[in-house]
Amino acid sequence: MLKEQVNRYIALQRSLGRRFIQEERLLHSFVSFASKTGDRSIRTQTVLDWATTEVESSSYRIRHLTVVRHCALALRAEDVRHEIPSAYALGWDRPRHYRPHIYTREEIHRLVRAAGQLKPLPPLRELRPATIITLLCLLVATGLRISEALALKISDLTAVGLLISGTKFRKYAAPPAMYV
């Protein structure tokens, strides 16, 4: 019963456009753990036991708790037997904000020179250094994220500019308007 409800929740999240890959893995792990205790619904104590026995890192424990808690919030709308654990049951994990590093012109030149020295690898031996140099220059010139640059296709180059289709969170980035 719990497995079917969790699978429905996962399907709902995917239908809303979320990839939900890591979350699905965690939820299936929780369902497997809960089935060993005989639980037919989400119970707070089971969630806490699972989150604290599966991982040692406090931030991962909180992540495990959060994923199951969100599922419990959704499932409780249909079945009040699901308990919703407190978001702070395992403490509070302050988000880590890393200071960005803005590369200097000299650092960029060193990166490009180092990319030119890369050893060619099969199957397209001679293309490896040129590909890395092109990628680095594209990132520097456009400010693209690495995932956006790697997702580019030839068809993304349009008459009005570059169409970034593989954006973060799958947001649509419209090309600039043409002026006549």
KEKE-3310 file (N, C-alpha, C; in steps of 0.2 Angstrom, whole numbers, plus 5000, padded with zeros to 4 digits):
npx = (5004:5009:5020:5013:5007:5018:5024:5014:5015:5028:5026:5017:5025:5034:5025:5023:5034:5047:5063:5066:5075:5085:5077:5067:5075:5078:5065:5061:5070:5067:5054:5057:5064:5053:5044:5050:5048:5034:5026:5012:5010:5017:5027:5032:5043:5048:5053:5063:5071:5075:5082:5093:5100:5104:5113:5128:5132:5126:5119:5115:5106:5096:5092:5087:5076:5069:5065:5056:5047:5041:5034:5026:5018:5011:5004:4996:4985:4976:4976:4975:4982:4995:5010:5017:5033:5042:5051:5062:5066:5078:5087:5094:5100:5111:5111:5125:5134:5144:5158:5159:5171:5179:5187:5203:5209:5222:5222:5212:5219:5229:5222:5217:5229:5234:5224:5226:5237:5233:5233:5229:5215:5208:5192:5193:5206:5214:5204:5202:5210:5206:5192:5190:5196:5188:5176:5179:5182:5169:5161:5167:5165:5151:5145:5138:5131:5140:5133:5123:5131:5136:5124:5121:5117:5120:5108:5104:5110:5105:5099:5097:5104:5110:5101:5097:5093:5094:5092:5095:5084:5076:5071:5064:5074:5072:5076:5085:5074:5071:5076:5068)
npy = (4994:5007:5008:5009:5021:5030:5028:5034:5047:5050:5049:5059:5070:5069:5071:5085:5090:5088:5081:5071:5061:5058:5059:5050:5038:5039:5039:5026:5019:5022:5017:5003:5001:5005:4995:4984:4986:4984:4995:5003:5016:5032:5035:5045:5041:5031:5037:5045:5035:5028:5039:5042:5030:5027:5036:5045:5059:5074:5084:5076:5067:5076:5080:5068:5066:5078:5075:5063:5069:5079:5071:5065:5075:5077:5065:5064:5072:5064:5053:5052:5044:5046:5052:5068:5072:5084:5097:5101:5091:5084:5093:5109:5113:5124:5132:5131:5143:5146:5156:5164:5163:5174:5173:5179:5188:5184:5171:5165:5164:5156:5144:5141:5139:5128:5119:5117:5109:5097:5079:5070:5060:5044:5042:5053:5059:5071:5081:5084:5093:5105:5105:5107:5119:5127:5126:5131:5145:5148:5147:5158:5169:5170:5167:5156:5142:5127:5115:5120:5124:5112:5106:5112:5112:5111:5117:5126:5138:5152:5164:5176:5174:5164:5150:5145:5130:5120:5125:5129:5122:5119:5131:5141:5150:5163:5168:5184:5198:5202:5217:5227)
npz = (5000:5004:4996:4983:4985:4986:4974:4966:4970:4966:4952:4950:4953:4943:4932:4934:4928:4935:4937:4947:4951:4961:4972:4970:4972:4985:4991:4988:4995:5008:5008:5007:5019:5028:5025:5031:5045:5045:5043:5036:5032:5032:5045:5059:5068:5061:5049:5055:5061:5049:5042:5051:5052:5039:5034:5039:5039:5044:5036:5025:5032:5035:5022:5018:5027:5023:5010:5012:5020:5012:5004:5013:5016:5004:5003:5014:5012:5006:5014:5031:5040:5037:5045:5048:5049:5059:5051:5057:5065:5065:5067:5060:5044:5039:5023:5012:5005:4993:4989:4974:4961:4951:4936:4932:4918:4915:4921:4914:4901:4905:4908:4895:4888:4895:4891:4878:4879:4882:4881:4867:4865:4860:4852:4843:4841:4839:4841:4854:4862:4855:4857:4871:4872:4864:4872:4884:4880:4875:4887:4894:4886:4885:4897:4900:4910:4913:4911:4902:4891:4887:4883:4871:4854:4836:4830:4839:4836:4830:4818:4825:4836:4850:4855:4870:4876:4886:4899:4917:4928:4918:4912:4900:4888:4879:4862:4858:4853:4837:4828:4816)
capx = (5000:5014:5024:5009:5006:5024:5024:5009:5018:5033:5023:5014:5031:5037:5020:5024:5041:5053:5066:5065:5079:5088:5071:5064:5079:5077:5059:5061:5074:5063:5048:5060:5065:5047:5041:5053:5044:5027:5022:5008:5009:5023:5027:5038:5048:5051:5057:5069:5076:5078:5087:5098:5104:5106:5119:5131:5132:5119:5116:5112:5101:5091:5090:5083:5070:5065:5062:5051:5042:5037:5030:5021:5013:5006:5000:4992:4979:4972:4976:4977:4986:5002:5012:5022:5038:5045:5056:5068:5067:5085:5091:5094:5106:5112:5114:5132:5135:5151:5160:5161:5178:5179:5194:5206:5211:5228:5220:5209:5224:5233:5217:5216:5235:5234:5219:5230:5243:5230:5235:5223:5212:5204:5193:5194:5212:5216:5199:5201:5212:5202:5185:5191:5198:5182:5171:5182:5180:5162:5159:5170:5162:5144:5143:5134:5133:5143:5127:5120:5135:5136:5118:5120:5117:5121:5102:5103:5113:5100:5100:5096:5108:5111:5096:5099:5087:5095:5094:5094:5077:5072:5067:5065:5077:5070:5081:5083:5070:5075:5073:5068)
capy = (5000:5012:5008:5011:5028:5033:5028:5039:5053:5051:5050:5066:5075:5069:5074:5092:5092:5087:5075:5067:5055:5056:5059:5043:5033:5040:5037:5019:5016:5023:5012:4997:5001:5005:4988:4979:4987:4983:5001:5004:5023:5036:5037:5050:5038:5027:5042:5047:5029:5027:5044:5042:5024:5026:5040:5048:5066:5078:5087:5071:5065:5081:5079:5062:5068:5083:5071:5059:5074:5082:5065:5064:5081:5076:5059:5065:5075:5058:5048:5055:5040:5048:5057:5073:5074:5091:5099:5102:5085:5082:5100:5113:5113:5131:5132:5133:5148:5147:5163:5163:5165:5177:5172:5185:5187:5179:5164:5162:5163:5149:5138:5139:5136:5121:5114:5116:5104:5090:5073:5068:5053:5041:5040:5058:5061:5078:5086:5085:5100:5111:5105:5110:5127:5130:5126:5137:5151:5149:5149:5164:5174:5170:5167:5150:5137:5121:5111:5124:5124:5105:5104:5115:5108:5116:5120:5131:5144:5155:5171:5181:5173:5158:5148:5141:5126:5116:5129:5127:5120:5119:5137:5143:5156:5165:5172:5191:5200:5205:5224:5228)
capz = (5000:5005:4990:4978:4986:4985:4967:4963:4972:4961:4945:4950:4953:4936:4928:4935:4925:4939:4935:4953:4951:4968:4977:4969:4975:4993:4993:4987:5000:5014:5008:5009:5026:5032:5025:5036:5051:5044:5042:5030:5031:5034:5053:5060:5071:5056:5045:5059:5061:5043:5041:5055:5051:5032:5033:5045:5038:5046:5030:5021:5036:5034:5016:5018:5031:5019:5004:5014:5023:5007:5001:5018:5016:4999:5004:5020:5009:5004:5019:5037:5044:5036:5049:5045:5054:5059:5047:5061:5069:5065:5067:5055:5040:5035:5016:5011:5000:4991:4986:4967:4959:4945:4934:4929:4911:4915:4923:4908:4896:4907:4907:4888:4886:4897:4887:4872:4880:4884:4877:4863:4867:4855:4845:4839:4845:4838:4843:4862:4865:4852:4860:4877:4871:4862:4877:4889:4877:4875:4894:4896:4882:4886:4904:4901:4914:4910:4908:4896:4885:4885:4880:4865:4847:4830:4828:4843:4833:4825:4815:4830:4842:4852:4859:4876:4878:4891:4905:4924:4930:4911:4910:4892:4887:4872:4859:4858:4848:4831:4827:4809)
cpx = (5004:5018:5020:5008:5012:5025:5020:5012:5024:5031:5020:5020:5034:5032:5021:5031:5047:5056:5066:5068:5081:5082:5068:5068:5078:5071:5058:5065:5070:5057:5051:5061:5058:5043:5043:5050:5037:5023:5018:5007:5016:5022:5033:5044:5052:5056:5063:5074:5079:5084:5093:5103:5107:5113:5122:5131:5125:5116:5112:5106:5095:5088:5085:5076:5066:5061:5056:5045:5038:5032:5024:5015:5008:5001:4995:4985:4974:4971:4979:4981:4994:5004:5017:5027:5040:5050:5063:5069:5075:5090:5090:5100:5106:5114:5121:5132:5142:5153:5162:5168:5177:5186:5196:5208:5217:5226:5216:5214:5228:5228:5217:5223:5236:5229:5222:5235:5240:5232:5229:5221:5208:5196:5194:5200:5214:5210:5199:5203:5208:5195:5185:5192:5191:5176:5173:5180:5173:5159:5161:5166:5154:5141:5138:5136:5136:5138:5124:5124:5136:5130:5117:5121:5118:5114:5101:5106:5108:5102:5100:5101:5108:5105:5098:5093:5088:5097:5093:5087:5073:5068:5069:5068:5076:5075:5080:5078:5074:5071:5074:5070)
cpy = (5006:5013:5011:5019:5032:5033:5033:5046:5055:5052:5057:5071:5075:5072:5082:5094:5091:5081:5069:5061:5053:5055:5052:5038:5033:5037:5029:5015:5017:5018:5005:4996:5001:4998:4983:4980:4986:4989:5001:5011:5026:5037:5040:5046:5033:5031:5043:5041:5028:5033:5044:5035:5023:5030:5043:5056:5069:5081:5082:5068:5070:5081:5073:5063:5073:5079:5067:5064:5077:5077:5064:5069:5080:5070:5060:5069:5070:5053:5051:5051:5042:5053:5062:5074:5081:5092:5100:5096:5083:5088:5104:5114:5120:5130:5134:5137:5149:5153:5161:5166:5168:5176:5178:5183:5183:5172:5161:5160:5156:5143:5136:5136:5129:5116:5113:5110:5097:5085:5071:5061:5050:5042:5047:5062:5069:5083:5088:5092:5106:5111:5108:5117:5130:5131:5131:5144:5153:5151:5156:5170:5175:5170:5161:5146:5131:5117:5114:5123:5117:5102:5107:5110:5114:5120:5126:5138:5146:5161:5176:5180:5166:5156:5143:5137:5122:5120:5126:5127:5120:5125:5138:5150:5158:5169:5180:5193:5203:5212:5225:5235)
cpz = (5000:4998:4984:4979:4985:4977:4963:4964:4967:4954:4945:4950:4946:4931:4928:4932:4929:4937:4941:4953:4958:4973:4976:4973:4983:4995:4993:4993:5007:5014:5009:5016:5030:5031:5029:5043:5051:5044:5035:5028:5033:5041:5054:5063:5065:5051:5049:5060:5055:5041:5045:5054:5044:5031:5039:5045:5040:5041:5026:5025:5035:5027:5015:5021:5026:5013:5007:5017:5018:5004:5006:5018:5010:5000:5010:5017:5007:5010:5026:5041:5043:5041:5046:5050:5053:5055:5051:5066:5070:5065:5061:5051:5036:5028:5016:5005:4998:4987:4979:4965:4952:4942:4931:4922:4910:4917:4917:4902:4898:4906:4899:4885:4888:4893:4881:4872:4882:4879:4873:4865:4861:4857:4841:4842:4845:4840:4850:4864:4862:4855:4866:4877:4869:4868:4882:4886:4877:4882:4896:4893:4883:4893:4905:4907:4910:4907:4902:4890:4883:4881:4873:4859:4842:4829:4833:4841:4828:4822:4820:4836:4844:4857:4864:4878:4884:4897:4912:4925:4924:4910:4903:4892:4880:4869:4859:4852:4843:4830:4819:4807)
residu = (MET:LEU:LYS:GLU:GLN:VAL:ASN:ARG:TYR:ILE:ALA:LEU:GLN:ARG:SER:LEU:GLY:ARG:ARG:PHE:ILE:GLN:GLU:GLU:ARG:LEU:LEU:HIS:SER:PHE:VAL:SER:PHE:ALA:SER:LYS:THR:GLY:ASP:ARG:SER:ILE:ARG:THR:GLN:THR:VAL:LEU:ASP:TRP:ALA:THR:THR:GLU:VAL:GLU:SER:SER:SER:TYR:ARG:ILE:ARG:HIS:LEU:THR:VAL:VAL:ARG:HIS:CYS:ALA:LEU:ALA:LEU:ARG:ALA:GLU:ASP:VAL:ARG:HIS:GLU:ILE:PRO:SER:ALA:TYR:ALA:LEU:GLY:TRP:ASP:ARG:PRO:ARG:HIS:TYR:ARG:PRO:HIS:ILE:TYR:THR:ARG:GLU:GLU:ILE:HIS:ARG:LEU:VAL:ARG:ALA:ALA:GLY:GLN:LEU:LYS:PRO:LEU:PRO:PRO:LEU:ARG:GLU:LEU:ARG:PRO:ALA:THR:ILE:ILE:THR:LEU:LEU:CYS:LEU:LEU:VAL:ALA:THR:GLY:LEU:ARG:ILE:SER:GLU:ALA:LEU:ALA:LEU:LYS:ILE:SER:ASP:LEU:THR:ALA:VAL:GLY:LEU:LEU:ILE:SER:GLY:THR:LYS:PHE:ARG:LYS:TYR:ALA:ALA:PRO:PRO:ALA:MET:TYR:VAL)
# end
